[in-house]
Amino acid sequence: MSSQTATIEEHQGSDVTNALRHSLNQYFPELLKFESTPEMGASVVYQKIKPEVERILNAVVVQSVSISSSVRDESRTLNSISVLAWNIERGIQLEGIIEALKNEPELKDKDLLLLTELDYGMARSGNRFVAKEIADALEMNFAFAPVYIALQKGSGVEEFAEGENTNSIHGLAMFSRYRMVNVHAVSLPNGKDKMWGKEKRIGHLRALIADIEHPAGRFRAVTVHLDAHCSRAHRHRQMKIILDHLDTLPPLPTILGGDWNTTTFNSQNATRAILGYWRRVLMGVKNVVKNHYPHPDRYFEKRLFGELSGRGYEYEPFNEIGVGTIHYHVESIEKNTNLRDWVPGWCFPFIFWAANRVGGTVSGRLDWFAGRGISLADGTRPLTVANLVTDDKIPLSDHDPIGVQFKIDR
């Protein structure tokens, strides 16, 4: 795959919706026969569609809107900048997510949203362009970067979603109440072959970058989504690639936020994950649940956080340290179904045993902010917002959103 990025010019109205449309789905049955990306890449059918695939995977679409004076309150935001990062789990509960972003006191009226896992044309999320619907509802500018063309409906329970995929695109996004310039994305290498296994996809994760023209001053924002099915060393490598790229840009105060997948595990395959699980059992279940899953920076993911600190990026002031953002519950049939896609069934009694040792719930901190040239805004503290559900008590996402207010260092 090409690592270059082509930014699509700014769009208005339906133009941004049309920019990523394609007719590749007709080739998916043939592509699904391949068991690796190299095998697929060498095929006649892939060579035929390669230009169209790369057009999509190298694109960034940007939509600018006129922000009404009622939405933009200069006096409120002049001296601080409010940002929210949230993995919204594809946007499956889109109505509830939009309602929360508009009305929840700890989520609403943010200057900047750094969102991960947004679909465009996937059956599991109603074949909607999730990023555009959020931007339109909140009257915000947005940029969307595709990361995968999905050849199937998804993993776990997603496989049984009603209907068929239309555009089959999954990506990440950034939303701003203020002008976004120099918008682009950086490709990140895969931690495992996305054509191997049950959920087959074409593409790779990317970091989405933009300079924001805020009344408090121009700053740089980065939406980050690191790989889940990879090693700790690979997540460190992905973060290093992002920071190396940022070092090539003109210096600006910078905030990075998103889902860093700091699970503490090497999840390149089931064998490594199982071995890692037993290592943690030997370390003491209660010890790991209390001192490592919510604190991956202490030991397991230390290299990743050390890379940030060594480059002058702080993370501790901007996060609610020790508070989990994802929660595994023994009784969650959905998560157990998803786990069965890559963990053998015989492991589950042991997983349940370990979880029940700590009350049936295990929480980890996967979502983070880091910043350079910025400080926590006076009189504020970072937040982790839990227990967001629909009227029917369905979680809005499998991740909790995190928020922070910062000021630019002078």
FENJO-V212792 format. One record per run of one state. SS is the DSSP state (A for helix, B for strand, O for the rest). FROM is the first residue (numbers start at 1). TO is the last residue. If there is no record, write none. Layout:
SS|FROM|TO + SS|FROM|TO
This chain:
O|1|5 + B|6|7 + O|8|10 + B|11|11 + O|12|14 + A|15|18 + O|19|23 + A|24|31 + O|32|36 + A|37|41 + O|42|43 + A|44|57 + O|58|58 + B|59|63 + O|64|73 + A|74|77 + O|78|80 + B|81|90 + O|91|93 + A|94|103 + O|104|111 + B|112|120 + O|121|122 + A|123|125 + O|126|128 + B|129|129 + A|130|138 + O|139|140 + B|141|150 + O|151|155 + A|156|160 + O|161|168 + B|169|176 + O|177|179 + B|180|187 + O|188|200 + B|201|203 + O|204|205 + B|206|214 + O|215|216 + B|217|225 + O|226|231 + A|232|247 + O|248|253 + B|254|259 + O|260|269 + A|270|283 + O|284|284 + A|285|291 + O|292|295 + A|296|298 + O|299|301 + A|302|310 + O|311|313 + B|314|314 + O|315|315 + A|316|318 + O|319|325 + B|326|329 + O|330|332 + A|333|339 + O|340|344 + A|345|356 + O|357|360 + B|361|364 + O|365|366 + B|367|372 + O|373|373 + B|374|376 + O|377|382 + B|383|385 + O|386|388 + B|389|389 + O|390|394 + B|395|395 + O|396|398 + B|399|399 + O|400|400 + B|401|408 + O|409|410
